[in-house]
Amino acid sequence: KPSHFVVVNAYTQFNPGPDFRLSALTKALGKIKKQFGGMNLRFGFPLIGAGNGGGNWNEIKSEIQELLGDENITIVEFDGSK
């Protein structure tokens, strides 16, 4: 089985800074589910929208779980100090 990965850039805000849009995340997750769901893939997500974007991580995490909860999800938190 060949090993490969796909990178998806989910646009969740229009402007830099605290401009996160939960509705944009919902739309992006729906498209990800439609195109890649059920393929036995591993999905990696940063704390998307919760840092500079100003989004509430608990709401974001809940949305990921609701829309992709039956998929193999890994949340990646970047530690810039290392």
N, C-alpha and C positions, 0 to 999 in steps of 0.2 A: 504494500500500500504506500503510495508516494506521500511524503510529508510536505505540507505547504500551509500557508496561512494567508488570510485576507485581512486587510486593514480597512476599516470603515470609519470615516470621519463624520460623526454625527453633529451637525451644526445645531446648537441648542441656545444660541443667542445671536442677536444682530450686531451688537456693539461690544467692544472690550470693556472689562470691568463688570460690575454687578448688574448684569442684564440677562441672567438665565431665564429661559422660558420652558416651563414644565410641559406645555403643549407641544413644543418642538421636540422634546425628548420622547414624548409619547408617540408622536408621528414617526420618528426615527426608529424607535424600538419595534413598532408595528411593521415597518418595512424590513428590518433585520429579521424579525420572526418569519415573515412571509417568504423571504428569499433564502434564509439559512436555517430556519427552525426544523427540528426533527432529523437533522443530518448527522447527529452524534458528534458535534463539534464542541470545542471548548471556547467560550467567549470570555474575553478579558476586558474589564472596564476600569478606567481610572475613577476617582471620585468626581465624576463628570458633573460639572456645573456647581459643585459645592465649595470650590475654593474661590478664586477671583470672580467667578460668575455670580456668587451671592446666593445660590440655591440652597435649600434646606436638604441636607443629606438624608434625613429620615424619609422625607417625601420622595426624593429621587430613588432611594433604595427600594422603597415600597413599590414604585412604578416599575422598576426593573424586575422585581420579584413577581409582580402581577402579570406582566407581559411576557417574561422569559423564564419564569420560575421552574418550568419543567426542563430547562436547558442546563448545561454544565457551565456555571458562571463563576468567574474568579474576579474579585475586586482587588485592584492594585493601587496601593497608596505610595506615591513617590516621596522619597525622603531625600531632599536636595542637600542634606548635610554630609552625605557620604560620597 
